[in-house]
């Protein structure tokens, strides 16, 4: 009408109804303890009860007291070759992109948890072959960035989102609050085997210490470590006073005993990264290695057997880490059963999950052209069985296991 030089009629434009967004699809989760009731469950469901009863039962069984050890490379490669993916072991467990995965240490049943981009946690009993083997809970409002079963009590599943660290306690069927923060939380790790204290990273670069034994949901200590971003924190498996923090281009090791609010100096710096670092983790048995994933398309392994001010690079692997905005960034994680081998997602085709030795040698690629057609950014390995779980950007988990 403007082009035809016609005056507008003066009638108001009809208001279109707003498009439903994520906020309407997922109503805000209130603060405080939340009942362990799945999404969309109107009444008590026998199927949910069965799932939670399974989690409780397998948490009571004490794992066999096997010493962590590293077997020879031939035996290890043989075990990797024995692990396969079948149609039964692929399932959409959450609605959106997987941001974290945890595996229960049970030696009898494969029980896994996945956290997604919008605060959902999916629990899946992989050995339950019916459709109802998985249930979705919504204990968070934002991306579930980090999740671990408690090492001392796997009836507890701790999960961290931007505003809160929660403990899903299946014995009480409740998602309790451990720590609530105004800042934006990025990751956490336990400072002790009994999981009573934790180190927590913030997206603004600072870190904090949380003690579950103290009343309330506030922090014990907040510390500026000079980072712009802290993406991951990980505690040394033997000398638990040390933790490694990975930030924008920084990877540094600190001693938690000497943390103060400001002016913290690292014990060691792991230099050489030219772009942002997605993760840094100590090797599982001795902590003598740290593996990092960097946006400069390199995986780096550092020798942390002696913590001097600067730590030497042991090996560097060229690796396409350009996951883009629609995929969760890769995190290289160590196989808890094999001190010198780590697992990482891959952009290669056919889609696969790769296993590397700390020397930089590619040992094995997990793939299945029929049942794995997507990038698995987030992976977890069972602490005592030959089981690998990979999560993709559409909420699917893929479980490779021995035949």
N, C-alpha and C positions, 0 to 999 in steps of 0.2 A: 504493500500500500504506500510505503514511503517512496518507492521508486516511481509509482504512478502519481505521486504528489496528491494522494487522497488522505484526508484527515482521518485519524483513528476514530472508531465509533465511541470510545469512552467506556465500553463495557470491560469490567475487570477480567483478567485472564484466569481461567479455572485453575485452581491449585491441584497439581497431580499428587496422589498419595506418595509418601516417601518410600523409596525402595528399602526392603528389609536388609539391614547390614548384619555384620557379625555380632553387633551389640544386641540386636533383637533375637537373633538365632540363639545366642548364648547369653542369657540374662546374667547380670553381675553376681558373682559369688560373694556372699557376706563374709566378714571377718569372723574369726573364732572357729571352734571345732565344727566339723561338718559330718553328718552321718554318711556311712559308706553305702549309699544307695545309687544304683546306676541311673544314667540319663534315661528319661522317658519311662521309668518304672512307676507305675501307678500304685501297685499293691506289692506285698511281699512276694518275691519270686523264688520258687524252689530252685531254679537254675542258678540264680545269683548266690543263694545259700550254699549250693553245692560247690561253686567256684571258691567262695570264701572259706568254706570248710576244708577244701583241698589245700589252700594256701596255709591255713592254720595247722593242718596235720603234717604237711611236709616241713613246716618250721620247727616242729617239736623234735623231729629226728635229728640226732647229732651226726654231722658228717664224719666219715671215717677219718681218723687222724693221720692222714698221709702227709708226709713231709714234702714241701715244695721242692721239686728238683727239676733239672733240665736233662732231658734224655738226649741221646746222640741224634744227630741230624737225620740219619737214614730212618731211624724209627719214627722220628717226628714227621718226616715227609710221608712215610707210609700211613700214619694216622690221618694226615691231611687228605691224602688220596682216598681214604675210606669214607670221607664225609660227603654225603650227597643231598640234593634237594629234591623232594617229591611234591606232587600237587597238593597233598594233604597238609604239607608244612609251609604253605603260603597263605596268609590271611590278612584282610584289611581289618586292623585292630583299632585304629582311631580314624577320625574323619579327614584330618588334614596332615600337613607335612610333619614327619617324625623329627623331633628335635633331641630326644634322648631315649635310650633303651637300657633296661636293667634286667638281669637274669638271676633267678633264685638259685642258691647254691645246692638245692636238692639233688641227690644222686639217683632218685627214683622217678621223679616226674619233671618234665620240662615246663617251667612256669615262667612267663616273661611279662614285662611291663613296658609299655611305650608311652611317651609323653609327646603331645603335638603342639602346634603353633598357637592354638586357641585355648589352652588350659585343660585339655582332655587327657586322662590317663586310661589307657586300655589295658586290661589284664587278660592274659590268654593262657589257658591250660592246653599246651600243644598236644598232649597225649589224649585229650578229649576230642574225639573225631566228629562230634556233632556240630551243627551250626552254632549251638549255644556255648561253645567252648570259650568265647571271649565276651567280656562286658566292658562298657565304657562308663567312666565316672568323670565328673567335672569339679575337681577340688580347687582349680585355679582360674584366674581371669585372663592370664597371658601365657605366652609360650613357656612350656615346661623345659627349661634349658638343661637341667641336670637331675639325675635320679640314681639312687643306690639303695639296694637292700642293706640293712644294717649288718655288718660283719659278725656282730655278737648275737643278734636276735633277728633272723630274717622274717619274723612275723611283722617287722617294721619296714615300711618302704618310705624312704625320705625323698621328697621331690621339691625342687626349687623353681619358682617362677620369678618374674621381675619384682614382685612386691612382698613375697612371703616364702619361707621355708616351712614345709609341712611334713608331718610324719603320719603316714597311713598305718594305723595299728589295727590289724585284722582281729586281734583278741578282743578289742572293744568295738570293732566295726565303725571306726571313726577316723577322719582325717584331721589331726590336731595341728595347732600352730606351734612352731618352735620359735620362729623369729619373724617379725614383721618390720618392714623398713620403708622409709620415705624414698630412699635412693633406689636404684634399679639393680637388682641382683643378677649375676651372670652364671655363677658356678659355685660348687662347694666340695669339700672333701673332709673326711673324718681325721681328727688329730690323734685319736686313740682307737684301739681295737674295740673298746666297749661302746664306741660311737656317742659318748656323752658330750664331747666337744668337737667343734668343726671350724674350719677356716672357710670364709666366704669371700668371693670376688664380686666386685661391682663394675658395672659398665662405665662408670666415671673414672675408673682406674684405682680406686682405693680398695682395701681389703678389711675384713673384720673377723673377730673371734666370737663364736657363739658357744654358750655353755647351757646344755639342756637341763642341768640340775638346778639352775637358779630360777626363781619364780618370774613370771612375766615373759614377754616376747621381745625384750630389748637386747641389744648387743652388749658383750662384755668390754669390747675394745674396738675402736675404729682407727685405722692407720693409713696415712698417705704414703705410698711407696714410689711416688713420682711417675706413675704410668698415666697415659691418656685414657687407656681402656685396659681392663683386666678381663680377658675372655675365659681363661681356665686357671684353676689352682689345683695343685696335686701334692700330697704329702709323701715324703720319703718312706718307703716300706719298713726300713729298719730304724733309722735315726729320725724319729717322728717330730723332732723339733724343727726339721728343715721342710720347707715347701717350695715348689717351683711355681712361679706365676708367669703367664704368657699374656702379653699386651699387644699394643699396636705393632711396633717392631722390636719390642723388648721381651727378652726371656731372662729372668733372674731368679736366683735361689736366695731365700731369706731364712733367718732363724727366728721362730715365733717367740722365743724367750726374751728377745731384745726388741720386740716391736714397741713403738711408741706412736703417739698421734701424728708426729711429723719428723722429718729428717732421718728416715730409715735408710740404712746402707745395706746393700746386698752382700751376702757371703760370696756369691759367684755370679758372673754374668756370662750368658751364652750368646756370643755375638755372631754377626754375619748375616742376619736377616735384613733384606732390603725392602720388604713390603710387610703388610700386616700378618701377624701370626695367629693361626686358628686354634692351636692347642700345643701343650707341652706336658709330657707324662714321664715319670720315673719308671724304669724297668721293675718288674713285680717282686723279684726275690731279693736282690741285693741293692737295688737303686743305683747301680754303677753306670747306668745309661739313661739318657733322656732323649726321646724322639719328639721332633717338632714338625708341624705342617705350616708352610708359609705360602702366601699369595704370589711369591716370586717363582712358583712352580718348582719348589724343591722340598724334599723331605730331608731332614738333617738328624743324624745321631751324634750325641755328645758323650764324651767319656767323663762321667761324674764320680769315678771311683775315688778321686781325691778332690776335695772342693777348694781349689785355689781361686784367686780373684777372677781370673778368666779361665774358662773351661774349653778344652780343645775339641774341635769337630773330629769325630771318628770316621764318618762317611756321609756322603751327600748323594741323593738320588734325584735325578730329573723326573718330575712327576706332574702331570697336568692337574693342577688344583683349582682351575678356573671353573668353579661350579655355577657362577652367575647368581642372579637374585632369586631364582625360583627353587634352588636346591639348598639344603643345609650344607654348611661348609664341612669339608672332610676333617675328621680327627683321627690320627693314627693312634691305635691303642695296642698295648702289649698283650700277648697271650699269657694269662696268669700262670699257665703250666710250663711255659718255655721262656726262660729269662732273656734270651737273645733274639726273639722273633716278635714282629708286630704286624698288625692287620690294618688295612686302610681301604677306603672306597676308591673307585676308579671311574674315569670318564671313557675308558677304552670300550670298544665294541668287539665281540659281544659283551654285554654288560657283565661285570665281574667284581669280585672282592679279592684284593691281593694280600699275600703274606710275604713279608721281607725279613731277611736276616739283618742283624745290626751292622753287618759289613756292607749293606746296600744291595745284596744279591736277592733277586726275586725268586722265592722258593716255590710258590704255588699260586694259582688263580682259581678261585671258586666261581664256576659259572654253570648255567643250564639254559640253553637257548629256548627251551619250552616254558620254563617257569620263572626265569629271571630276565625281565626285559627293561629294567630301569636301574638308575644309579642308586646304590645303597650308601648314603653318606655317613650314616651312624651305625656302628657295629659294636657287638659285645660278644665276648667269648666266655664259655662256662669255666668256672675255676677248677673243676676236676674231671669233667667229661669232655669228649670230643664233639662239642656243639658250638656253632657260630650262628648268631642272629644278626641279620642286616635289615635296616629300616630305610624306606624310601620317602619321596616327597608327596606321596598320595595316601600315606597312612598304613602302608602294607609292611608286614614283617615276613622275612624269608629265613627259614631255619635249616641250615645244613647240619646233618648229623650222620653218625655211623649207621650203616645198614643193619 
